[in-house]
C-alpha cells in the first residue's frame, strides 16, 4: 500500500483479474477467436475496451506503476461491465474513499427489465444529465426517437434551451416548470464535478440567457411532477402523469408516463401503440 493514498495494489490487481475472468468476448461485443485457450477476457482486450495501452493495464495487474486516475478507473469499470457497487469498490481499492457519481452510457439492466414490461405505457431510461439511454416503442411514438441525436444534442437540457423546436410538443403552461426541473437536475449533477456536466453547463451559460437566469436561482429538483400537457402531432392534446424509478446510485431513472384509466388520453395512447394503418384518428 502507498502511504497516504490508500492504494491497495494487491487487492486492486486481484479484483481486476477476477472480473476479467468472468467476462467472455461476446459479453462485450468482441469477436471470439478460433481455438481460444483462455477463459475470460485477455488483458489486451480489457485495455482496448478501456482505451488504455495493454502495457499500462498489465502494470496495474502486476502491481506496478502509478495509481490509476479516476477517469482511468471509470473507463476500466465500463470495460469490465461493473455494477455500481463494484465500481465503488474499485475506487476504494485504488485509494479514492468517495467514488464519484458516474453517469452510465448504458441503461441499468434492472430498469430495462421493468421497462420491457410496459408495452402499453410510454417509458424511457435517462441519465441524470438528461441523456435518453433507452426508449420503448410507445415512448418513441409519443416523444419522438431520441437516438437520432448525437454529441451534446443528446442532452435534453441542450435541446430544451437551444433548439426552439424541442418545446413544440409541450404546452406553454408547462415550459417554466420544465425549465426549472431541467436546470435543477443539471445543477445536482454538476455539483459532483462530472466533466460532462461541466461542459454542458459552460455551453448553456454562454448561449442561453434563460438557462443562466434559472441557474442563478439554484433551483432544487422535486420528483413530484404535475401532469404533462402534450400537443402531439397526430393524437392531439394528451395529458399524462409522470412517475420516476431511481437507480440505486441515482445516476439513472426510469420515467413512466400514464394516462388516467378510462380517459380519452388512455384511448389515444392505445391507438399510438398500434400500427398506423390499423386505425384512423
C-alpha positions in Angstrom: 0.0 0.0 0.0 1.3 3.5 -0.9 1.4 5.7 2.2 -1.1 8.5 2.2 -3.1 7.3 -0.8 -4.9 4.2 0.4 -4.0 2.4 -2.8 -4.1 -1.4 -2.2 -2.1 -2.7 -5.2 -2.6 -6.4 -4.4 -6.3 -6.3 -3.9 -6.8 -4.0 -6.9 -4.9 -6.4 -9.1 -6.9 -9.4 -7.8 -10.2 -7.7 -8.2 -9.5 -6.7 -11.8 -8.3 -10.2 -12.6 -11.4 -11.8 -11.0 -13.8 -9.5 -13.0 -11.8 -10.0 -16.2 -12.1 -13.8 -15.8 -15.9 -13.6 -15.5 -16.4 -12.0 -19.0 -16.4 -13.6 -22.4 -15.7 -11.7 -25.7 -19.3 -11.9 -26.7 -20.3 -10.3 -23.5 -18.6 -7.0 -24.5 -19.1 -7.2 -28.3 -15.7 -8.6 -29.2 -15.3 -11.5 -31.7 -14.3 -14.9 -30.3 -11.1 -16.1 -31.9 -10.9 -19.7 -33.0 -9.1 -22.1 -30.7 -9.2 -19.6 -27.9 -7.5 -21.2 -24.9 -8.1 -18.8 -22.0 -11.3 -18.3 -20.1 -12.4 -14.8 -19.7 -11.0 -11.7 -21.4 -7.4 -11.2 -22.1 -5.6 -8.2 -20.6 -5.2 -6.6 -24.0 -8.9 -6.9 -24.6 -9.8 -5.0 -21.4 -7.2 -2.4 -22.3 -8.8 -1.9 -25.7 -12.3 -1.6 -24.1 -11.0 1.0 -21.6 -8.9 2.9 -24.2 -5.6 2.4 -22.5 -2.4 0.7 -23.6 -2.0 -3.0 -22.9 1.2 -2.3 -21.1 -0.4 0.2 -18.8 -3.2 -2.2 -17.9 -0.7 -5.1 -17.4 1.3 -3.0 -15.0 -1.8 -2.5 -12.8 -2.5 -6.2 -12.6 1.2 -6.8 -11.9 1.1 -4.3 -9.0 3.4 -1.8 -10.7 3.1 1.8 -12.0 1.3 4.9 -10.7 -2.1 4.9 -9.1 -4.8 4.9 -11.8 -6.6 8.2 -12.1 -10.4 8.5 -11.6 -11.1 8.7 -15.4 -9.0 5.6 -16.0 -10.9 3.7 -13.2 -14.2 4.8 -14.8 -13.0 3.5 -18.2 -11.9 0.2 -16.6 -15.2 -0.1 -14.8 -17.1 0.4 -18.1 -14.9 -2.1 -19.9 -15.4 -4.7 -17.2 -19.2 -4.0 -17.1 -19.0 -3.4 -13.3 -22.2 -2.8 -11.3 -22.4 0.4 -9.3 -21.3 -1.4 -6.1 -18.4 -3.0 -7.9 -17.4 0.3 -9.4 -17.4 1.9 -5.9 -15.3 -1.0 -4.6 -12.8 -0.5 -7.4 -12.4 3.2 -6.5 -11.9 2.3 -2.8 -9.2 -0.2 -3.7 -7.4 2.5 -5.7 -7.4 4.8 -2.8 -10.5 7.0 -3.6 -12.7 6.8 -0.5 -15.6 8.7 -2.0 -16.1 7.4 -5.6 -17.5 10.0 -7.9 -21.1 9.6 -9.1 -20.8 8.1 -12.6 -23.1 8.8 -15.5 -23.5 5.5 -17.3 -23.9 5.4 -21.0 -25.8 2.1 -20.9 -29.2 1.5 -19.2 -29.2 -0.4 -16.0 -30.4 -4.0 -16.5 -33.0 -3.9 -13.7 -34.5 -0.7 -15.2 -34.6 -2.4 -18.6 -36.4 -5.3 -17.2 -39.1 -3.1 -15.8 -39.4 -1.0 -18.9 -39.8 -4.1 -21.1 -43.0 -5.0 -19.1 -44.5 -1.7 -20.1 -45.6 -2.3 -23.7 -48.7 -0.1 -23.4 -47.1 2.7 -21.4 -44.6 5.2 -22.7 -41.3 4.7 -20.7 -37.7 5.6 -21.1 -34.4 5.3 -19.2 -32.4 8.5 -18.8 -29.2 9.6 -17.1 -29.4 12.3 -14.6 -27.8 14.6 -17.1 -30.8 14.2 -19.3 -29.5 11.8 -21.9 -32.0 9.2 -23.1 -30.4 5.8 -22.8 -33.3 3.7 -24.0 -37.0 4.1 -25.0 -39.7 1.7 -25.6 -41.8 1.8 -28.8 -44.6 3.9 -27.2 -42.2 6.4 -25.8 -40.8 6.9 -29.3 -44.4 7.3 -30.7 -45.2 10.0 -28.1 -41.9 11.8 -27.6 -40.0 11.0 -30.8 -36.9 8.9 -31.3 -34.1 10.3 -29.2 -31.5 8.0 -30.6 -31.2 10.3 -33.6 -29.3 12.9 -31.6 -25.5 13.0 -31.4 -22.9 14.7 -29.3 -24.1 17.4 -27.0 -27.6 17.4 -28.5 -28.2 14.0 -26.7 -28.7 16.0 -23.5 -32.3 17.3 -23.1 -31.1 20.5 -21.4 -29.2 21.4 -24.5 -32.1 20.8 -26.8 -34.6 22.4 -24.5 -32.7 25.7 -24.1 -31.0 26.0 -27.5 -33.3 24.2 -30.1 -36.6 26.0 -30.4 -38.5 23.1 -32.0 -37.8 20.9 -28.9 -40.6 22.7 -26.9 -43.3 22.4 -29.6 -44.6 19.1 -28.1 -45.1 20.7 -24.6 -47.9 23.1 -23.6 -46.6 26.6 -23.0 -48.1 26.5 -19.5 -45.5 23.8 -18.6 -42.4 25.4 -20.1 -41.3 27.3 -17.0 -41.8 24.3 -14.7 -39.9 22.1 -17.1 -37.0 24.6 -17.4 -36.6 24.8 -13.7 -36.7 21.0 -13.3 -34.1 20.5 -16.0 -31.7 23.1 -14.5 -32.2 21.7 -11.0 -31.1 18.2 -12.3 -28.1 19.6 -14.2 -27.2 21.6 -11.1 -27.3 18.5 -8.9 -25.1 16.6 -11.4 -22.7 19.5 -11.8 -22.1 19.5 -8.1 -20.4 16.1 -8.4 -17.7 17.6 -10.6 -18.6 15.4 -13.5 -16.7 16.7 -16.6 -19.7 16.1 -19.0 -21.9 18.2 -16.7 -19.3 21.0 -16.6 -19.0 21.1 -20.4 -22.8 21.2 -20.8 -23.2 24.0 -18.2 -20.4 26.1 -19.7 -22.1 25.8 -23.1 -25.6 26.7 -21.8 -24.4 29.6 -19.7 -22.7 31.0 -22.7 -25.5 30.6 -25.2 -28.8 30.6 -23.2 -29.8 33.7 -21.2 -32.9 31.7 -19.9 -30.7 28.9 -18.6 -28.3 31.4 -16.9 -31.2 33.2 -15.2 -32.7 30.0 -13.8 -29.2 28.6 -12.9 -28.5 31.7 -10.8 -31.6 30.8 -8.7 -30.1 27.4 -7.7 -33.4 25.5 -8.1 -33.9 22.2 -6.3 -35.4 19.4 -8.2 -38.8 18.0 -7.0 -39.6 14.4 -8.0 -43.4 15.0 -7.7 -44.2 16.5 -11.1 -47.7 17.6 -12.0 -49.3 16.4 -15.2 -47.7 16.9 -18.6 -49.7 18.6 -21.3 -48.5 17.5 -24.7 -49.6 18.7 -28.2 -48.9 15.5 -30.2 -48.7 16.0 -34.0 -51.1 13.0 -34.6 -53.0 12.3 -31.4 -53.6 16.0 -30.5 -53.7 17.1 -26.8 -52.5 14.5 -24.3 -52.5 14.8 -20.5 -50.1 12.3 -18.9 -48.9 11.6 -15.4 -45.2 11.1 -14.9 -43.5 8.8 -12.4 -39.9 8.0 -11.8 -38.0 4.9 -10.6 -34.5 5.8 -9.5 -31.4 3.6 -9.9 -29.7 2.7 -6.6 -26.8 5.1 -7.2 -29.2 7.8 -8.6 -27.2 8.0 -11.9 -30.2 6.9 -13.9 -34.0 6.9 -13.7 -36.9 5.2 -15.5 -39.6 7.7 -16.5 -43.1 6.2 -16.9 -45.9 8.2 -18.4 -49.5 7.1 -17.8 -53.0 8.3 -18.6 -55.9 8.3 -16.2 -57.8 5.0 -16.5 -60.8 5.1 -18.8 -59.9 8.6 -20.1 -59.7 9.9 -23.7 -55.9 10.1 -23.2 -55.7 6.4 -22.4 -57.5 5.7 -25.7 -55.1 7.9 -27.6 -52.1 6.0 -26.1 -53.8 2.7 -27.1 -54.1 4.0 -30.7 -50.5 5.2 -30.7 -49.3 1.7 -29.7 -50.9 0.2 -32.8 -49.5 0.3 -36.3 -50.6 3.5 -38.1 -52.6 1.6 -40.7 -54.8 -0.1 -38.1 -56.9 3.0 -37.2 -58.0 6.4 -38.2 -57.8 9.4 -35.9 
